[in-house]
């Protein structure tokens, strides 16, 4: 049995990089990191396995998982290495987002947000919570990087603006590009395509606006081999620097595929709501306006429902009879201890 698990090796590597005092360029050329976040059971693991050509059934991600892939560039040339991180639990484990994001890896880091199109009522809160938490952590790391290497931090901000469409300069005042490359993937398109056309229109236009606002790429996928191949190409571009696709599809009756910088506010149009209704909405920003319009048609479920994650100890897929029996016994002992402690304190109060 190996002395260290893959998780322990990855954790040690991240800690080593985070504590490094080296003020050079940080991560080595040829090494990139891709961090998958998104809807619970949204298909993140399936996409990762497909990108790595691993023919194995996906398993539920319990918390934060790590794997890696290699790509040969040529004879006697070191292989490119891609680090893949995946956050499980939807929006319930936001505290773990900070673990893979360090000042030494940030300049070769990308985010992939996978959203389950078959659950439109969960879509906005899932997207909002995950992107806000991720951006908060990235901003903190950029500030830390800026103190050590101000030029690198400045270059990162300029790079994201350079990806924006130069043909629509009026868009710039209303946009706020994500600090690092972001790809938004709508999964389970095979279910989504059977939705009512008006619902599909609202979801498509909303996601187009969000992607454009953040300077992100947007694409839909399903179990279709053709769609998975297109997604694989996008992920390979993030992981190994392969040439970016310039293809585009904005037809709401087909799977969307829009590379960052190729959309515009004029093409997306206004939020899908009558003008007299939009005037009644009080919004602080364009993003807030789109949120209110979206949630008018797809009201979010309660926060408790979204954040409810099963206790792994009670999840049947991790069942182990001997361990479970011991756990039940310990739980009973704990309850007995609580009751006896409560009686003891009451007795002390009576005696006093």
Secondary structure, 3 states (H helix, E strand, C coil): CCCCCHHHHHHHHHHHHHHCCCCCCCCCCCEEEEEEEECCCCCHHHHHHHHCCCCCCCCCCCCEEEEEEEECCCCCCCCEEEEEEEECCCCCCHHHHHCCCCCCCHHHEEEEEEEECCCHHHHHHHHHHHHHHHHHHHHHHHHHHHHHCHHHHHHHHHHHHHCCCCCCHHHHHHCCCCCCEEEEEEECHHHHCCCCHHHHHHHHHHHHHHHHHHCCEEEECCCCHHHHHHHHHHHHHHHHCCCCCCCEECCCCCCCEECCCCCCHHHHCCCCCCHHHHCCCCCCCHHHHHHHHHHHHCCCCCHHHHHCCCCHHHCHHHCCHHHHHHHHHHHHHHHHHHHHHHHHHHHHHHHC
